Amino acid sequence: MTEPAVTRDRIANTYGLIRNHLRRTPNIDVDSADFGLTCGTLSLKLELLQHTGSFKPRGAFANLLLRDVPPVGVVAASGGNHGIAVAFAAHKLGIPARIFVPAISAATKQQRIRDLGAHLVVGGDRYADALEASREYIAQSGALAVHAFDQEETLLGQGSVGLELEEDRVAFDTLLVAVGGGGLIGGIAAWFAGKKRVVAVEPAAAPTLHRALQAGHPVDAEAGGIAADSLAPRRVGEIMFPLAQRFVERVVLVDDDAIRATQLALWSALRIAAEPGGAAALSALVSDAYRPEPGERVAVVICGGNTDAVNFK
């Protein structure tokens, strides 16, 4: 089997390049009883406290610092979080940016992109529509495409979440990670390379990795549900898929009600305002879709907080 291009060494080297542009997000240990569970202590990696409210700046800075950027600048298609991150990185580095988002992108996310000085283009119903529009612009302009998940540099940046968990000596046996296109879990899986159990969590309404693993290769899947603005591309990434096959133990599917309940639980117990995609991984525990073994130590990445409100009722 061909060795993956996304490796521990390359993730570590990339982190050395991007770390001064990132916020070192905290890990907190909480009592699972706060969420009505009986599995002891949970470790939460609070990536919603990253710059721009999600883990995405890791991959955005990796792209802009590892690749040659033309004078016309960069282009990204996004449900919102990746677009905010690219706009943020471009603003910090003095690079022009044009961001394409679908109409379902939260108003909060759209406004943050504008506030960061990027040119925002809104159109289409889903991420795939924004991606196609961005490709047309790239062909005309020669701008650099910064893909949300199917880009080597993106995975190298996102893999630094795993690096930080290891450096911070977070004690866990299993790590739950939400999946949209797979950039985050692909990078994390590459970092741990089987040394830790990595479990994917996807909305049942957008089962991209689940469908791909069933088929043996990335395929089109449904793209709906409450987390559609962050976890609903049409298919999982080609680059991350071999990493998932090798290093992701399984995929757990959660429904919209479970995600909503977990958003409310995070706010009620911890005053953490997670967006649906950010709460999805924890919802696997809250809904009993993932059942830890006795004594199993579980960590969860809370990956985004770009929500329009904190009233989840």
DRENTIZA-290500 format. One record per residue (C-alpha): residue number from 1; x, y, z. Coordinates in Angstrom, 3 decimals. Layout:
R, resi, xx, yy, zz
R, NUM, X, Y, Z
...
END
This chain:
R, resi, xx, yy, zz
R, 1, 0.000, 0.000, 0.000
R, 2, 1.291, 3.468, -0.880
R, 3, 2.423, 5.434, 2.148
R, 4, 0.153, 8.417, 2.890
R, 5, 1.397, 11.919, 2.123
R, 6, -0.036, 13.150, 5.427
R, 7, 2.291, 11.848, 8.133
R, 8, 3.281, 12.649, 11.709
R, 9, 6.542, 14.229, 10.608
R, 10, 4.864, 16.463, 8.057
R, 11, 2.119, 17.446, 10.505
R, 12, 4.758, 18.358, 13.101
R, 13, 6.719, 20.411, 10.569
R, 14, 3.545, 22.188, 9.455
R, 15, 2.619, 22.938, 13.054
R, 16, 5.977, 24.605, 13.540
R, 17, 5.071, 26.921, 10.663
R, 18, 1.508, 27.759, 11.705
R, 19, 1.550, 27.596, 15.495
R, 20, 2.251, 31.318, 16.024
R, 21, -0.901, 32.116, 14.040
R, 22, -3.102, 29.802, 16.137
R, 23, -4.676, 29.838, 19.557
R, 24, -3.646, 26.867, 21.711
R, 25, -7.117, 25.632, 22.581
R, 26, -7.729, 24.115, 26.016
R, 27, -8.715, 20.622, 27.041
R, 28, -11.110, 20.305, 29.959
R, 29, -12.126, 17.254, 31.950
R, 30, -15.805, 17.081, 32.833
R, 31, -17.986, 14.645, 34.729
R, 32, -20.048, 12.618, 32.257
R, 33, -22.904, 12.826, 34.766
R, 34, -23.306, 16.447, 33.635
R, 35, -24.699, 14.943, 30.423
R, 36, -26.698, 12.164, 32.051
R, 37, -23.958, 9.606, 31.355
R, 38, -22.182, 7.092, 33.568
R, 39, -18.842, 6.717, 31.787
R, 40, -16.787, 8.754, 34.258
R, 41, -14.600, 11.619, 33.116
R, 42, -14.771, 13.028, 29.597
R, 43, -12.016, 15.116, 28.046
R, 44, -13.197, 17.879, 25.723
R, 45, -10.855, 19.597, 23.244
R, 46, -12.428, 23.040, 22.859
R, 47, -11.625, 23.892, 19.254
R, 48, -14.609, 26.226, 19.164
R, 49, -12.291, 28.612, 21.047
R, 50, -9.874, 28.652, 18.121
R, 51, -9.616, 31.867, 16.126
R, 52, -12.809, 32.292, 14.047
R, 53, -14.744, 29.817, 16.211
R, 54, -13.602, 26.496, 14.707
R, 55, -10.551, 24.334, 13.999
R, 56, -10.418, 25.538, 10.396
R, 57, -7.642, 28.185, 10.694
R, 58, -5.151, 25.349, 11.137
R, 59, -5.694, 24.177, 7.570
R, 60, -6.166, 27.685, 6.209
R, 61, -2.799, 28.929, 7.461
R, 62, -1.125, 25.715, 6.314
R, 63, -2.362, 26.352, 2.772
R, 64, -1.387, 30.005, 2.665
R, 65, 2.062, 29.441, 4.157
R, 66, 3.038, 26.203, 2.384
R, 67, 1.846, 27.087, -1.128
R, 68, 2.688, 29.827, -3.625
R, 69, -0.129, 32.377, -3.598
R, 70, -0.622, 34.426, -6.805
R, 71, -1.209, 38.202, -6.617
R, 72, -4.925, 37.714, -7.336
R, 73, -5.165, 35.858, -4.033
R, 74, -7.092, 32.841, -2.802
R, 75, -10.542, 31.375, -3.257
R, 76, -12.489, 29.060, -0.972
R, 77, -15.875, 27.373, -1.078
R, 78, -17.410, 26.734, 2.301
R, 79, -20.503, 26.116, 4.341
R, 80, -19.140, 28.940, 6.453
R, 81, -16.401, 27.905, 8.907
R, 82, -13.709, 27.213, 6.312
R, 83, -14.583, 30.458, 4.563
R, 84, -14.228, 32.430, 7.785
R, 85, -10.882, 30.751, 8.457
R, 86, -9.503, 31.473, 4.987
R, 87, -10.735, 35.054, 5.213
R, 88, -9.064, 35.374, 8.626
R, 89, -5.751, 33.889, 7.484
R, 90, -5.762, 35.976, 4.308
R, 91, -6.489, 39.139, 6.308
R, 92, -3.616, 38.399, 8.708
R, 93, -1.199, 37.704, 5.855
R, 94, -2.345, 40.551, 3.588
R, 95, -3.715, 38.303, 0.835
R, 96, -6.889, 38.992, -1.218
R, 97, -9.645, 36.406, -0.635
R, 98, -12.941, 35.552, -2.321
R, 99, -15.266, 33.190, -0.446
R, 100, -18.204, 31.278, -1.962
R, 101, -20.918, 30.018, 0.403
R, 102, -24.335, 28.412, -0.147
R, 103, -27.553, 30.104, 0.890
R, 104, -27.867, 27.778, 3.925
R, 105, -24.728, 29.273, 5.452
R, 106, -25.611, 30.911, 8.764
R, 107, -26.011, 34.683, 8.643
R, 108, -23.467, 34.960, 11.455
R, 109, -20.862, 33.165, 9.341
R, 110, -21.572, 35.277, 6.271
R, 111, -21.194, 38.513, 8.218
R, 112, -17.893, 37.412, 9.773
R, 113, -16.470, 36.738, 6.311
R, 114, -17.473, 40.244, 5.217
R, 115, -16.060, 41.780, 8.397
R, 116, -12.682, 40.175, 7.652
R, 117, -12.500, 42.008, 4.335
R, 118, -13.031, 39.069, 1.993
R, 119, -15.308, 39.272, -1.038
R, 120, -18.342, 37.104, -0.240
R, 121, -20.380, 35.347, -2.933
R, 122, -23.628, 33.676, -1.797
R, 123, -25.476, 31.246, -4.047
R, 124, -26.827, 27.736, -4.438
R, 125, -28.470, 25.507, -1.879
R, 126, -25.546, 23.370, -0.688
R, 127, -21.766, 23.318, -0.346
R, 128, -21.421, 21.510, -3.685
R, 129, -23.046, 24.480, -5.432
R, 130, -20.627, 26.930, -3.839
R, 131, -17.713, 24.670, -4.776
R, 132, -18.742, 24.584, -8.426
R, 133, -19.111, 28.370, -8.539
R, 134, -15.675, 28.785, -6.972
R, 135, -14.119, 26.501, -9.592
R, 136, -15.584, 28.615, -12.376
R, 137, -14.051, 31.741, -10.831
R, 138, -10.673, 30.047, -10.354
R, 139, -10.610, 29.025, -14.028
R, 140, -11.224, 32.639, -15.024
R, 141, -8.964, 34.390, -12.519
R, 142, -6.030, 32.104, -11.766
R, 143, -6.615, 32.461, -8.017
R, 144, -5.345, 29.743, -5.653
R, 145, -8.000, 27.277, -4.523
R, 146, -7.972, 26.485, -0.816
R, 147, -10.131, 23.386, -0.431
R, 148, -12.058, 22.894, 2.791
R, 149, -10.975, 19.277, 3.216
R, 150, -9.614, 17.596, 0.068
R, 151, -6.209, 19.275, 0.072
R, 152, -2.975, 17.846, 1.449
R, 153, -2.035, 21.068, 3.233
R, 154, -5.479, 21.270, 4.809
R, 155, -5.068, 17.842, 6.406
R, 156, -1.552, 18.687, 7.560
R, 157, -2.920, 21.710, 9.385
R, 158, -5.936, 19.965, 10.884
R, 159, -3.756, 17.107, 12.103
R, 160, -2.220, 19.514, 14.613
R, 161, -5.314, 18.969, 16.785
R, 162, -4.007, 15.445, 17.392
R, 163, -0.496, 16.755, 17.996
R, 164, -1.756, 19.138, 20.686
R, 165, -3.773, 16.389, 22.386
R, 166, -0.615, 14.312, 22.584
R, 167, 1.614, 17.175, 23.716
R, 168, -0.915, 18.104, 26.410
R, 169, -0.926, 14.481, 27.606
R, 170, -4.685, 14.146, 27.460
R, 171, -5.481, 10.682, 28.802
R, 172, -7.908, 8.876, 26.505
R, 173, -8.460, 5.562, 24.775
R, 174, -11.011, 6.772, 22.230
R, 175, -11.361, 10.078, 20.425
R, 176, -14.715, 11.074, 18.901
R, 177, -14.453, 13.405, 15.906
R, 178, -17.236, 14.868, 13.758
R, 179, -16.972, 14.321, 10.003
R, 180, -18.108, 16.416, 7.064
R, 181, -15.601, 16.162, 4.257
R, 182, -13.086, 14.508, 6.547
R, 183, -10.211, 16.984, 6.728
R, 184, -10.167, 17.063, 10.529
R, 185, -10.485, 13.349, 11.159
R, 186, -8.108, 12.566, 8.306
R, 187, -5.390, 14.745, 9.803
R, 188, -5.996, 13.438, 13.337
R, 189, -6.044, 9.817, 12.151
R, 190, -2.755, 10.372, 10.334
R, 191, -1.208, 11.796, 13.503
R, 192, -2.186, 8.896, 15.759
R, 193, -1.769, 6.274, 12.995
R, 194, -3.594, 3.589, 14.955
R, 195, -2.019, 4.372, 18.349
R, 196, -5.365, 5.668, 19.604
R, 197, -8.898, 4.596, 18.734
R, 198, -10.436, 7.259, 16.481
R, 199, -14.197, 7.090, 15.925
R, 200, -16.016, 9.177, 13.324
R, 201, -19.382, 10.747, 14.083
R, 202, -21.629, 11.866, 11.225
R, 203, -25.175, 13.182, 10.928
R, 204, -27.465, 10.452, 9.637
R, 205, -28.696, 13.061, 7.146
R, 206, -25.168, 13.512, 5.712
R, 207, -23.330, 10.156, 5.984
R, 208, -20.414, 10.873, 3.659
R, 209, -17.753, 8.666, 5.268
R, 210, -20.264, 5.965, 6.161
R, 211, -21.311, 5.641, 2.519
R, 212, -17.708, 5.757, 1.302
R, 213, -16.574, 2.973, 3.614
R, 214, -19.523, 0.849, 2.510
R, 215, -18.629, 1.388, -1.155
R, 216, -14.869, 1.130, -0.718
R, 217, -14.318, 4.597, -2.210
R, 218, -15.806, 8.114, -1.890
R, 219, -19.342, 8.314, -3.295
R, 220, -22.106, 10.895, -3.317
R, 221, -24.262, 10.855, -0.190
R, 222, -27.209, 12.750, 1.202
R, 223, -26.381, 16.322, 2.236
R, 224, -29.020, 17.536, 4.649
R, 225, -29.819, 17.904, 8.317
R, 226, -29.328, 20.490, 11.025
R, 227, -25.540, 20.519, 10.567
R, 228, -25.663, 20.921, 6.789
R, 229, -23.704, 24.181, 6.821
R, 230, -20.645, 22.412, 8.260
R, 231, -21.027, 18.635, 7.932
R, 232, -22.730, 18.075, 4.587
R, 233, -20.506, 18.056, 1.518
R, 234, -21.680, 15.768, -1.256
R, 235, -18.859, 13.281, -0.638
R, 236, -15.893, 12.702, 1.608
R, 237, -12.411, 13.738, 0.452
R, 238, -10.228, 11.525, -1.733
R, 239, -7.047, 12.331, 0.208
R, 240, -8.425, 11.491, 3.642
R, 241, -10.253, 8.340, 2.584
R, 242, -7.257, 5.927, 2.681
R, 243, -6.375, 7.336, 6.094
R, 244, -9.907, 6.651, 7.294
R, 245, -9.797, 3.117, 5.925
R, 246, -6.588, 2.419, 7.832
R, 247, -6.947, 4.395, 11.024
R, 248, -10.624, 5.202, 11.766
R, 249, -12.188, 2.360, 13.709
R, 250, -15.791, 2.994, 12.736
R, 251, -18.466, 5.559, 11.883
R, 252, -21.319, 6.362, 14.265
R, 253, -24.424, 8.077, 12.884
R, 254, -26.483, 10.557, 14.923
R, 255, -29.797, 12.191, 14.136
R, 256, -30.750, 15.856, 14.308
R, 257, -32.627, 15.454, 17.597
R, 258, -29.500, 14.052, 19.245
R, 259, -27.425, 16.968, 17.995
R, 260, -29.983, 19.527, 19.234
R, 261, -30.144, 17.830, 22.633
R, 262, -26.367, 17.920, 22.905
R, 263, -26.211, 21.604, 22.006
R, 264, -28.630, 22.279, 24.834
R, 265, -26.731, 19.997, 27.219
R, 266, -23.426, 21.738, 26.477
R, 267, -25.012, 25.108, 27.121
R, 268, -26.872, 24.003, 30.259
R, 269, -23.954, 22.159, 31.855
R, 270, -20.925, 24.147, 30.716
R, 271, -22.212, 27.334, 29.089
R, 272, -20.564, 26.195, 25.852
R, 273, -22.418, 27.434, 22.768
R, 274, -21.591, 24.861, 20.099
R, 275, -22.988, 24.944, 16.596
R, 276, -24.670, 21.719, 15.392
R, 277, -21.503, 20.435, 13.727
R, 278, -19.513, 21.288, 16.837
R, 279, -21.849, 19.291, 19.063
R, 280, -22.166, 16.295, 16.737
R, 281, -19.260, 14.243, 18.116
R, 282, -20.455, 14.507, 21.720
R, 283, -24.001, 13.681, 20.624
R, 284, -22.822, 10.128, 19.891
R, 285, -22.379, 9.684, 23.642
R, 286, -25.421, 11.669, 24.726
R, 287, -27.695, 9.675, 22.391
R, 288, -26.096, 6.327, 23.301
R, 289, -25.068, 5.808, 19.674
R, 290, -21.554, 5.215, 20.990
R, 291, -21.310, 3.165, 24.183
R, 292, -17.921, 3.152, 25.904
R, 293, -16.692, -0.045, 27.491
R, 294, -16.292, -0.059, 31.298
R, 295, -13.209, 1.981, 32.162
R, 296, -12.815, 3.352, 28.624
R, 297, -11.490, 6.912, 28.619
R, 298, -13.172, 9.086, 26.005
R, 299, -12.104, 12.412, 24.523
R, 300, -14.251, 14.529, 22.213
R, 301, -13.370, 17.360, 19.844
R, 302, -15.894, 20.210, 20.169
R, 303, -14.997, 21.597, 16.790
R, 304, -17.123, 24.697, 16.174
R, 305, -19.108, 27.451, 17.859
R, 306, -20.385, 29.647, 15.029
R, 307, -24.041, 29.557, 15.984
R, 308, -26.594, 32.343, 15.595
R, 309, -27.925, 31.985, 19.134
R, 310, -27.530, 30.207, 22.458
R, 311, -31.257, 29.580, 22.956
R, 312, -31.553, 25.998, 21.701
R, 313, -35.094, 25.344, 22.937
END
